[in-house]
Amino acid sequence: MTTIFMLLLLGQLISAVDTKFSDIFDEKYRIMLEETAQDVIGVIGDLAVDSDGTIFLADNLSHCIFKYSSYGKLIKVIGRQGQGPGEFEIPFGVEISSDDKLCVVDAGNSRISVLSKDGKFIESFVTSPEAFIPLELKIDAQNNFYVSGLKFTKAEKEGFIEGLYIHKYRSNYTYSQSFHSMNPIVPKLNLFIERGVTFDLDKNGNIYCAEHIAYKIFKYSSDGRLLSQFDRQAPFYIPPPEFPKQTSEIAFRDWLTKWTPLIILVYHQAGFIIVQFRIHKPLEYAIEIYDTSGNFLAGNIQTAHRLLCFGKDGFLYFQLSGRPEKYKLGKFSIKNNLLRH
């Protein structure tokens, strides 16, 4: 029996019943991130994990990168708020390049900063499109940069979102091309949710991306050709309703609870595409898993843990729920019964 047939069969069996998080994910280690009186985590915007387990955390609120050991000891705080070399305004994303550099999405300064993993500034480049705010970054094996983000129309007083794209830059930081035009519903809703689009690269350089407002995954080649798209009618998924006419914070927060945004897409090196949705209740999140051909494998996996990244050490990292601890990470693998079929 072929591997793909077994995966499809397993997916049908898993999706036919309520799937528990523990049926799919095997927790290997819990990491409590150290804080000091001077260095307190504000908001985890993004996470990158090196091959040795070293953790780099982009903090949106504190405008810096926290560097941790594999067991959570604070090694160094990299950067500070500002516009100069090695300074950040809302660092929204962080990645480790294949030539071992720390690359930071500096959203507030509309640039990508490149540093050593010890935090020494090397250089930076400004993302090309006018009024474009970079939000998410992925780097392929040839050190090409793929940057997603939001483009605002300066002519509009409200500054609503005009376009949502993925831009490719060569390893020398020169612009190459753009692809994935925005769903027209985004400016209609005046929507600014999560990153707008979330994406990841597989080991062959293909790009998988999804917008937060819709359950649809797009697969592109490394040169931006659309190869396929896939989705499913998940039982928990609710599309966004009409944006509230009232502009109060209460009305906006109420609107957010009435649909299920797709908040992150992650590629697992075993050949899985993992997407996570915010569902609000009974638990906070739901996870769905596909193979790279778009075949559905498992879904409606509900959890209170927020998926952050797939590390270069071969593990999935989640921000764990629970108190009294403020910031705990969980290091997970996918269970063998899914991997071996």
C-alpha positions as CSV (number, residue, x, y, z in Angstrom):
1,M,0.0,0.0,0.0
2,T,1.5,3.3,-1.0
3,T,2.5,6.0,1.5
4,I,0.2,8.6,0.2
5,F,-2.8,6.2,0.2
6,M,-2.0,5.3,3.9
7,L,-1.8,9.0,4.8
8,L,-5.2,9.7,3.1
9,L,-6.8,6.7,4.8
10,L,-5.3,7.8,8.2
11,G,-6.6,11.4,7.5
12,Q,-10.1,10.0,6.9
13,L,-10.0,7.9,10.1
14,I,-8.7,10.8,12.2
15,S,-11.2,13.4,10.9
16,A,-14.1,11.0,11.4
17,V,-13.9,11.4,15.1
18,D,-13.0,14.2,17.5
19,T,-9.2,14.3,17.4
20,K,-7.3,15.2,20.6
21,F,-4.2,17.3,20.4
22,S,-2.3,14.6,22.2
23,D,-3.3,12.1,19.5
24,I,-1.2,14.0,17.0
25,F,1.5,15.9,18.9
26,D,4.0,14.5,21.4
27,E,5.3,16.9,24.0
28,K,9.1,16.6,24.4
29,Y,10.0,19.5,26.7
30,R,8.6,22.5,28.4
31,I,10.5,25.7,28.4
32,M,9.9,28.5,30.9
33,L,11.4,31.7,29.4
34,E,13.5,33.6,31.9
35,E,12.8,37.3,32.6
36,T,14.6,39.8,34.7
37,A,13.5,43.0,36.4
38,Q,14.8,45.0,33.4
39,D,14.0,42.6,30.7
40,V,10.3,41.6,30.6
41,I,8.6,40.0,27.6
42,G,5.8,42.2,26.3
43,V,4.3,40.4,23.3
44,I,5.6,37.3,21.5
45,G,5.3,38.4,17.9
46,D,7.3,35.6,16.3
47,L,9.8,32.9,17.2
48,A,12.8,31.3,15.4
49,V,14.7,28.4,16.8
50,D,18.2,27.5,15.6
51,S,19.5,23.9,14.9
52,D,21.0,23.8,18.4
53,G,17.7,24.8,20.1
54,T,18.7,28.5,20.7
55,I,15.5,30.6,20.7
56,F,15.1,34.0,19.2
57,L,11.9,35.8,20.2
58,A,10.6,39.0,18.5
59,D,8.9,41.2,21.1
60,N,6.5,43.7,19.4
61,L,5.9,45.7,22.6
62,S,9.5,45.9,23.9
63,H,10.9,46.5,20.3
64,C,13.7,44.0,20.8
65,I,14.8,40.4,20.2
66,F,15.2,38.1,23.2
67,K,17.8,35.4,22.8
68,Y,17.4,32.3,25.0
69,S,19.2,29.0,25.5
70,S,17.3,25.8,24.6
71,Y,16.1,25.5,28.2
72,G,14.9,29.1,28.5
73,K,17.8,30.9,30.1
74,L,18.0,34.5,28.9
75,I,21.3,35.0,27.0
76,K,21.0,38.4,25.6
77,V,18.5,41.2,24.6
78,I,19.2,42.3,21.1
79,G,18.3,45.8,19.9
80,R,16.1,48.6,21.3
81,Q,13.5,51.0,20.0
82,G,14.6,53.4,17.4
83,Q,15.5,54.0,13.7
84,G,19.2,53.5,13.7
85,P,21.3,50.5,12.8
86,G,20.3,47.5,15.0
87,E,17.3,49.4,16.4
88,F,13.7,48.4,15.8
89,E,10.2,49.8,15.6
90,I,7.8,46.8,16.2
91,P,9.9,43.8,15.3
92,F,7.2,41.6,13.8
93,G,9.1,38.6,12.5
94,V,12.4,36.8,13.0
95,E,14.3,34.1,11.0
96,I,17.6,32.4,10.8
97,S,19.1,32.3,7.4
98,S,20.9,29.3,5.9
99,D,24.2,31.3,6.2
100,D,23.6,31.6,9.9
101,K,22.4,35.2,10.2
102,L,19.7,36.6,12.4
103,C,17.1,38.4,10.2
104,V,14.5,40.7,11.7
105,V,11.3,42.1,10.2
106,D,11.4,45.7,11.4
107,A,7.8,46.6,10.6
108,G,7.8,50.1,11.9
109,N,10.8,51.1,9.9
110,S,9.7,49.1,6.8
111,R,12.9,47.2,6.5
112,I,14.6,43.9,7.1
113,S,17.6,44.0,9.4
114,V,20.4,41.5,9.2
115,L,22.6,40.8,12.2
116,S,24.9,38.1,13.6
117,K,23.3,35.7,16.0
118,D,25.1,37.6,18.8
119,G,23.2,40.7,17.8
120,K,25.9,42.6,15.9
121,F,24.4,44.7,13.2
122,I,25.5,43.8,9.6
123,E,23.2,45.6,7.3
124,S,19.5,46.3,6.4
125,F,17.4,46.8,3.4
126,V,14.2,48.7,2.9
127,T,11.2,46.8,1.4
128,S,10.6,48.3,-2.0
129,P,6.9,49.1,-2.5
130,E,5.8,52.5,-1.3
131,A,3.7,52.4,1.9
132,F,4.4,48.7,2.3
133,I,4.7,47.4,5.9
134,P,6.6,44.1,6.1
135,L,5.2,41.6,8.6
136,E,6.4,38.0,7.9
137,L,9.7,36.7,6.6
138,K,10.9,33.3,5.2
139,I,14.3,32.5,3.8
140,D,15.1,29.7,1.4
141,A,18.2,27.5,1.1
142,Q,19.8,30.0,-1.4
143,N,19.1,32.9,1.0
144,N,16.4,34.4,-1.1
145,F,14.1,36.5,1.1
146,Y,10.3,36.2,0.9
147,V,8.5,39.0,2.7
148,S,4.7,39.4,3.2
149,G,2.9,42.4,4.4
150,L,0.4,45.1,3.9
151,K,0.3,48.1,1.6
152,F,-1.6,51.2,2.6
153,T,-3.0,53.9,0.3
154,K,-1.6,57.2,1.5
155,A,-4.2,59.2,-0.3
156,E,-6.9,57.8,2.0
157,K,-7.2,59.7,5.3
158,E,-8.1,56.5,7.1
159,G,-5.1,54.7,5.5
160,F,-7.0,51.6,4.6
161,I,-5.3,48.5,3.2
162,E,-4.8,48.6,-0.6
163,G,-2.9,45.4,-1.2
164,L,-1.5,42.3,0.4
165,Y,1.5,40.7,-1.3
166,I,4.5,38.4,-1.0
167,H,7.7,40.0,-2.3
168,K,10.9,38.1,-3.2
169,Y,14.4,39.6,-2.7
170,R,17.6,38.0,-3.9
171,S,20.4,37.0,-1.5
172,N,22.1,40.4,-2.2
173,Y,18.8,42.1,-1.0
174,T,17.8,43.4,-4.5
175,Y,14.1,43.1,-5.4
176,S,13.1,40.2,-7.6
177,Q,9.3,39.9,-8.0
178,S,5.9,40.0,-6.2
179,F,3.0,37.6,-6.2
180,H,-0.3,36.7,-4.5
181,S,-2.6,39.7,-4.9
182,M,-5.0,40.5,-2.1
183,N,-8.5,39.2,-1.7
184,P,-10.8,42.2,-2.5
185,I,-12.8,41.7,0.7
186,V,-9.8,43.0,2.8
187,P,-10.1,46.7,2.0
188,K,-13.9,46.4,2.1
189,L,-13.7,45.4,5.7
190,N,-10.8,47.8,6.5
191,L,-9.3,44.7,8.0
192,F,-6.0,44.6,10.0
193,I,-6.0,41.1,11.6
194,E,-2.8,39.3,12.4
195,R,-0.4,39.5,9.5
196,G,-3.0,39.6,6.7
197,V,-1.3,36.6,5.1
198,T,0.7,33.8,6.6
199,F,3.1,31.6,4.6
200,D,6.0,29.2,4.7
201,L,8.4,27.4,2.3
202,D,9.0,23.7,1.8
203,K,12.4,22.1,1.3
204,N,11.9,22.4,-2.5
205,G,11.3,26.1,-2.4
206,N,7.6,26.0,-3.0
207,I,5.5,28.6,-1.1
208,Y,2.3,27.9,0.8
209,C,0.3,30.8,1.9
210,A,-3.2,31.6,3.4
211,E,-5.1,34.7,4.2
212,H,-6.5,35.2,7.7
213,I,-10.0,36.0,6.3
214,A,-10.5,32.7,4.4
215,Y,-9.9,29.0,4.6
216,K,-7.9,28.5,1.5
217,I,-4.3,27.5,1.0
218,F,-2.4,28.6,-2.1
219,K,0.7,26.7,-3.3
220,Y,3.2,28.7,-5.5
221,S,6.5,27.7,-7.1
222,S,9.6,29.6,-6.1
223,D,9.2,31.9,-9.1
224,G,5.6,32.8,-8.1
225,R,3.6,30.5,-10.4
226,L,0.3,29.3,-8.8
227,L,0.5,25.5,-8.7
228,S,-2.7,24.7,-6.8
229,Q,-5.1,25.7,-4.0
230,F,-6.9,23.7,-1.5
231,D,-9.4,24.0,1.4
232,R,-12.2,22.2,3.1
233,Q,-15.5,22.7,4.9
234,A,-14.2,22.5,8.5
235,P,-17.0,22.1,11.1
236,F,-15.6,24.9,13.3
237,Y,-14.8,27.4,10.5
238,I,-16.9,30.6,10.3
239,P,-16.1,33.3,7.7
240,P,-15.9,36.9,8.8
241,P,-19.3,38.7,9.0
242,E,-19.8,42.3,7.8
243,F,-17.5,44.7,9.5
244,P,-19.3,46.6,12.3
245,K,-20.6,50.1,11.4
246,Q,-19.8,51.3,14.9
247,T,-16.1,52.2,15.4
248,S,-16.0,51.6,19.2
249,E,-13.5,49.1,20.7
250,I,-16.4,47.1,22.2
251,A,-18.0,46.7,18.8
252,F,-14.7,45.6,17.2
253,R,-13.9,43.1,19.9
254,D,-17.4,41.6,19.6
255,W,-17.0,41.3,15.8
256,L,-13.7,39.4,16.3
257,T,-15.5,36.7,18.3
258,K,-18.0,35.9,15.6
259,W,-15.6,34.3,13.1
260,T,-12.5,32.1,13.0
261,P,-9.4,33.7,11.5
262,L,-6.6,31.4,10.1
263,I,-3.7,32.8,12.1
264,I,-0.7,30.8,11.0
265,L,0.6,28.3,8.4
266,V,3.7,26.2,9.1
267,Y,5.6,23.7,7.0
268,H,6.9,20.6,8.8
269,Q,10.0,19.0,7.2
270,A,8.3,15.6,7.2
271,G,6.0,17.0,4.4
272,F,3.1,18.5,6.4
273,I,1.3,21.8,6.0
274,I,-0.1,22.8,9.4
275,V,-2.7,25.6,9.7
276,Q,-4.1,27.0,13.0
277,F,-7.3,28.9,13.5
278,R,-8.6,31.0,16.4
279,I,-12.0,29.6,17.4
280,H,-12.5,31.2,20.8
281,K,-14.5,28.3,22.3
282,P,-14.6,25.6,23.7
283,L,-10.8,25.9,23.3
284,E,-9.0,28.8,21.8
285,Y,-7.5,27.2,18.7
286,A,-8.1,24.5,16.1
287,I,-5.4,22.8,13.9
288,E,-5.7,21.2,10.5
289,I,-3.0,19.2,8.7
290,Y,-2.4,18.6,4.9
291,D,0.4,17.0,2.9
292,T,2.2,19.1,0.3
293,S,-0.1,18.0,-2.5
294,G,-3.1,19.4,-0.7
295,N,-4.5,16.1,0.6
296,F,-6.3,16.5,4.0
297,L,-4.8,14.4,6.7
298,A,-6.2,15.4,10.1
299,G,-8.3,18.2,11.4
300,N,-10.5,19.9,14.1
301,I,-7.7,19.3,16.5
302,Q,-8.6,21.7,19.3
303,T,-6.1,23.1,21.8
304,A,-5.4,26.0,24.1
305,H,-1.8,26.3,22.8
306,R,-0.7,28.8,20.1
307,L,1.5,27.5,17.3
308,L,4.6,29.7,16.9
309,C,7.0,28.0,14.5
310,F,8.8,24.9,13.2
311,G,12.4,25.1,14.5
312,K,15.6,24.3,12.6
313,D,16.1,21.7,15.4
314,G,13.2,19.7,13.9
315,F,10.5,20.5,16.5
316,L,7.3,22.4,16.6
317,Y,7.0,25.2,19.2
318,F,3.8,26.3,20.8
319,Q,3.2,29.0,23.4
320,L,1.5,27.1,26.2
321,S,-1.6,28.2,28.0
322,G,-1.9,28.2,31.8
323,R,-0.9,30.1,34.9
324,P,0.8,31.2,37.1
325,E,3.6,31.1,34.6
326,K,3.4,33.9,32.0
327,Y,5.5,32.6,29.1
328,K,6.0,28.9,28.6
329,L,6.9,27.2,25.4
330,G,6.2,23.6,24.5
331,K,8.6,21.6,22.2
332,F,6.6,19.0,20.2
333,S,7.1,16.4,17.6
334,I,4.4,14.8,15.4
335,K,3.6,11.2,16.6
336,N,5.1,8.3,14.8
337,N,1.7,6.8,13.8
338,L,1.3,9.8,11.5
339,L,4.9,10.0,10.3
340,R,5.4,6.3,9.5
341,H,2.3,5.7,7.3
